[in-house]
Every structure is written in C-alpha cells, then in structure tokens.
Amino acid sequence: MTSQRLADTIGSLLAVGIPGPRLDAATRATLERLHVGGVVLFRRNLETPEQIAALTAALHALPSRPFVAIDHEGGRVLRLADPFTRFPPAAAIGRTGDAHLAHRVGRAMADELAAVGIDLDFAPVLDVHSNPANPVIGDRAFSSDPELVAQLGVAMMQGLLDGGVLPCGKHFPGHGDTATDSHLELPVVQRSLDQLADTELRPFRAAIAAGIPLLMTAHVLYPALDAAHPATISSHILTDLLREEMHFEGAVVSDDLDMRAISGTQDIGDAAVASLAAGCELLPVCQHLPHASAVFDAIEQAVISARLSPEVLERASARMGALPWDELRARRHACTLPSDSHRGLVSEILRV
C-alpha cells in the first residue's frame, strides 16, 4: 500500500468533531490533511438552518467528500434548536406502543436533517431500559420490554431510511443495564449469557434482520462475553458475536473515543488501533480535533510497524464505501422549517 493510499484509507475511517459553526482555515487544513471520512456535528456547530446548510455544503465539498453526522434521538439528545422540531424522547414513543408512530418520527427527523445536508443519524437507540438506576440511557430507550424496543427501533430505522438519512443503531451489545455513565467511566454489565441473549441482544437481532446499515458499539465491559475488554475493543463481541454469530453485514461504528470510558483508561491512539483490530470500521473522535490527528498517526504507525494489517483497513474502508450514501440522498424531499405537521406529530405522541 502506498503512503498516499494508506493516508486516504485511514482518513476514510475517521469521523471527527470540529470546533465551531464555520469551517475556518485551520480546521479545513486539518480535515484535508487527515482525509476524514466524516464530520459529527454538535451544538457548538449549529445556529440557523441556513448556517447549518452552508456548513454541511462546505464539508461535503472537501476533497475527501466526508459525510455529515449528528446524534438526533429526541428528548435529551437533540442538538438542533428552533425552528427544528423538538421531538420527544424514545420512551414517549414507547408508551404509545405504536410502530407506525415510530416510523413517522424517523421519517420526520430524516426530512429535517436532510434539509440541511446531514447524512447520518446516530439513532435509533436499541438499548433496553432494564436498570432504573441507569444514569445515561433512561428515557432514551423505547421501553423495558425488549420486543417493543425491537419493533419501535426497526420502525424508526425504516423511517430514517425512507427520508434519505442513514440510521445507526446503538449501543451494541446493550447499554441499558449500566449503573454508570460511559462518558465518565467504564461501566460493567454483570449479566449472564442467557440474560444478555434474552434482553440486550434481542433488539439488535431484529434490527440486523431488518437490514440496519450501521451499529454503534458500547464502551461497556461485559464479563460474560469478554472479561478483559470493553465491547469497542473486543474481537469476541464485535467479530465472534456480532459478525459470525449474529451475521451483521453492515458497518460497525465505535462510540466516541474521546469518552472517558476509553480515553480515561488508555491512550486514545492505542484504543483506535485495538478497535479496528477488533472489528470496528468507523472511529468517531468528536471532542478534540488534535486527538483525531493522534489517532491517525497511531493507526499509520501500527500499519508501518506491522502491528495492524493493511487488509484490516482496506476491509473497513470497503464496508464504509459500500453504504448507500448516493441512493439515500436521491430519496430526499423538500422540508420547510418550522414544520406544522411534524409539531402536530409531537402533540399526537404526547397526548397518549
């Protein structure tokens, strides 16, 4: 592999956060140097629909043509302010028990995201709310019933796809039973294999059967599956379980490597290399752009020193490239903001 090919391939596996609402010269230079495959937007990047559309257009025009992603679940995880619709949390949809409503929410979300050039939504949440003391999932989950989570999660996924936005289910193999927040520390889920199969894994199996294109990992330790490594860097979980046993053929996305469950326990570059080796295809590094440079350099050195096979990178890049980006963009329809119909949908959900 030539040095240019190596750089392009590494970059295609990175999704990075940027510091502000506009693509300044220094940020542009970094994104071009890293050949980034994607950019993830946060509240610090978002002002008006016009500003967001201009930013996504500038990002799409970079030489590497990165996709643009966002965490847009509803409820607490909603980066976009008025005139975008403030969708309720997944638990509110769960209380309706109505898969058609979940589909309509996914479609409405996609229409609004696509209107400003956003390509990928890190949703739906497929975690089961099995621990009332969970500080990070809670009402982000549809339900404590894994079958209902599966039905509503698949419906929202299909709504997003129908609106031309790529969905990403999360957090595999399940974040619902944690008692600590992986943004701050590494949680541990002490469930047996049978318990995990009966509860946590059921929505993911349903989403895989329905053709979900991406799944995000959990920065969580599951001793019954791998006593030594959290899911994000566990080949037992991402390769043996997800790929070989559950037959997932889409792309695997790490949760943000800047979260303390990972960055607080090991060097972020080492974690990135381990994540790729375990079976991840996309590595978000969202909070500190210099960390993305460190991840790029660590992966490059791992390949040069033969600690990481270039075939691993090529396979990961091919999975990302096979996602139906152009097909989905062709499905998009005009959406006027604010949307009275979308706000009416919210009222319909909250009346139940």
N, C-alpha and C positions, 0 to 999 in steps of 0.2 A: 504494500500500500504506500503510495507516495505521501509526502508530508502534507501536500495540499488536500489530497483525498482524505487523509486522516483528520485534518482540521475540519473539513466540511462534515465528515461523519460524526465526529464528537459534537460539533455545534448543533447538528440536527437533533440531538438527544437532550438538549438543554432548553428549559423554559424558565425565563428569568423575570424578576420584578425590576421595574425602573423607578427612578426617584420622584418624578413629578408629572404634571399633566401635559407636558410638551416634550418632544424629542429634541433635547438640546444637543449641541455639537459633541460634547464629551460622551454623553450616553450613546449617541449614534455611532461614534467611533468604537466604543466598547462592543456594541451589538454586532457591528460589522467585523470586528476582529475575532469575535467568538463564533461567528456564523450561526447565530442562535436559531433554533427551530421554532421557538415560541416565546411569547411575552405574556405574562399574567398581570392583569390589572387589579389594583386595589383602590380604596377610597382616595388615597393621595394622588391618584392619576385621573380622577373623574370629576368633571364640573358639569357642563351642559351637554345635551345631546350633540350639538354642533361641534363642541370641543372634542368630545369622545370620538365622533366620526372622523374628524381631522387627524386625531392621534392614531387611530387604527389604520387610516389610509397611509399615513407616513410610515407606520410599522410594516404594513403589507408591501410597501414599495422598497424596503431594504433588499439588498442583493440576495439574502437567504430566504426572502419571502416568508417570514415567520407567521404562524397562526397567532391569533389573539384569544386568550382565555380569561375566565373570571369564575370566582365562586359566587354562584347566584342560586341559592336554595329557597329563599323566602325566610321570613322571621328574622332571627338574629343575624343570619348570614345573607345580607343583602347590601351590596356595595353602592347601588345606584339610587340617587335621590330623585325627588320630583323633577320632571314630570313622569318619570318611570313609575310603574305600578308597584305599590308596596304589597307584595304577595304575603300571605300568612305562612307560618311555619308548617312543616310537613305534618306535624301532629294534628293541626286543624283539619287538614285534608283527610288524615287518618280517621278522625272522628265521624266523618261523613260515610266512610266505608265505600266510597263511590269511585271506581276506577275511571269512569268517564270524566268525572271532575278532575282527577289527577292528570288525565291526558290533556284536557283543555288548559290546565295550568301550564303544563310543559309546552304546549303549543304557543300560549300567550307569552310565556317567558322567551321562547325562541324568537317570536316575531319582534319583540322589543330589543333583544340582544342583536339580532341580525340587522336591525335598522341602523345600528351604529357601528357595524363591522366586526362584531365579536363572533368568533367561530366555534368556540368550545366552552361548555359549561361544566364545571366540576359538580355535577348533580346527575341523578338523584342520590340521596343518602339511602343506602341499603342496610344500614345498621338497625338492629332490633333493640328497642329500648327496654332491655332486660334488667337494668340496675337503676333503681330510682335515685341513687346517690351519684350517678354519673354526672360530672361537672361540665362535660364538653359536648355530649350528644343531646340528651334530654328531648326537648320538643323538635329537634332537628330530625328525629326519627318519626316515621309514619305511625308506628304502633309498637306495642309489646308482643303482638301476635306475628310470628314470622311469615305466616301465609298471607296476611294482609299487607305486610311490608313488601312482600314479593309482588303481589297484584298491583299495588299502587306504584311501586318503584318502576315496574315494567311499563305501566301506562304512562307515567311521566316521561320516561326514556323515549317512548314512541312519539309522544307529543313534541319533544325537543327535536327529534329527527324529522318529523313532519314539517317543522318550521325551519329546517335548514341549519340547525346547530348540533354539533357533535356532543352527545352526553358522555359523562364519565361516572360510573357508579363507584361508591366509596362506603366504608374503608375496609378493604379485604384483609383478613377474613372476618372482620366484625369488631367494631369499637363500642358496641352498646353496653357491654358488661364491665367497662373500666370504672375505677373509682378515682382516678387521677387524670389530669389533662396532659395529653402528649405534646401540647405546645410548650409545657413547662418541665415535664419529666417523663421518664419511660414507664408507662403503665404495664401491669401484668394481669392477664386474664387466666385465672386458675380453674378452667373448665376442662372436663374430660373430653375425649374424642367424641363420645356419643352425644354429650351435651352440645358441643360445637356443631356436630352434624345436624342435630335436631332443631337448633335455634339459629346460630350465627350464619351458617353456610346456606340455609335454605333460600333466602332472597337472592344470593349470588348465583346459585344454581339456576334459579328461574330466569334471572337476567341473562345468563350465558345462553340458556336455551332459546331466549328471545333474540339473541344476536347483539348484545350490547358491545359496542366497539372498543371501549376503554374501561379499565378498572383501576382504582387508586388503592395503594397499599395503606395499611395502618402501621404507625410507629408504635407497635404494641408487642410485648413478649407473650407467647402462648406456650408454656412449658409442655403441654400435651402434644404440640406439633413440632416444636424446636426449643429445647431448654436453653440454648446458648445465644440465639439471635432473634431480634425482633423481625416481624414479617417483612419489612422493607429490605432487609439484607439476608433473608433466609431462603436458600435454594429448596429446602424441604417444603416450604409453604408456597413459594412462587413458581417453582418448577415441578416438583413432585406432586403437590396437591393441585395447584391451580391449572397448570398446563396438562400434566399427564393424567391425573385422576378426573378432574372436572372438565377437561377438554376445552379450555378457553383459548380461542384463536385470535383475539384482539390484542391490543397493546396494553402493557402494564405501566402505570404511572406511579412513581413514588409520591408519597405525601411530601410536603415542602421539607427539603433537607436542612433548612435553617431553623426548624423547630427544635426545641431543647431536648426532646426525647432522643434525637440523633446528634445534633451539634453539641449538646451538653455532655455527651458520653464518649465521643471520639472525634478525630479530625474529619472535617466535612469532605475533604478530598478522598480520604480512605473510605468513608461511608459511600461516596458516589461510586467508587470502583467496586466495592462489595455489592452494592445494589445492582449494578449492571451484571456482575457475575452471577448474582442470584436469580436474575430473570426480569429486571425492570428494563423498559425501553425509553422512558422519558423521565428526566430528572428535574423537577422544579427547584429552583434556588431563588427565593422570592423576596427576601427582606434586605439583602445587602449585595449589591451588584459586584463588589470586589470578591465576594465568596464564589460567584459564578466563574470568575477568572481562575480562582484557586481550584475549583472542581475541574475546569477544562484542563489546566496544567497537570493535575493529578492523573486524570484519565490518559492524557498523552504520554506521560512518563510511565504509566503502568503498561501501556502497549509497547513502548520503546524498550522497556526492560523485560518484556515477555511475561509479566505477571498477569496480563489480561490479553486474551486472544483478539486480534482484529476481527475475526469472524463473529465474535460476540457483538461488536459494534455494528458490523455490516448487517447482521440479522435484526438487531434492534432498529436500525435506521430503515430497513426494508419494511418492518411492521408499521412504523410511523408513516412511511411514504405510501403504504397501501390503504390508509384510512381515506374515506370518500370525501375529501375536502371539496373538490370541484362539484361533485354531484350534489352535495348538500347546499352549496352556495346557489346552485341553479334552482333550488326549491323555494327560495326566499320570496316573500311578498312585501309590498309596501306596508308600513305601520306608522300611523300618525300618533304622536305623543302630545298630551296625555291621551290614553285610550279609555273612552267611556265603557266600552264593552268589557275590557279587562278589569276595570274597577267594579263593574257590575258582577263579574265572576267572583271577585273577592267577597263582595257582600253576600252572594249566594252561599259561599262556603261558610262564612261566619254566622249565617242565620241558622245553620244546622245545630 
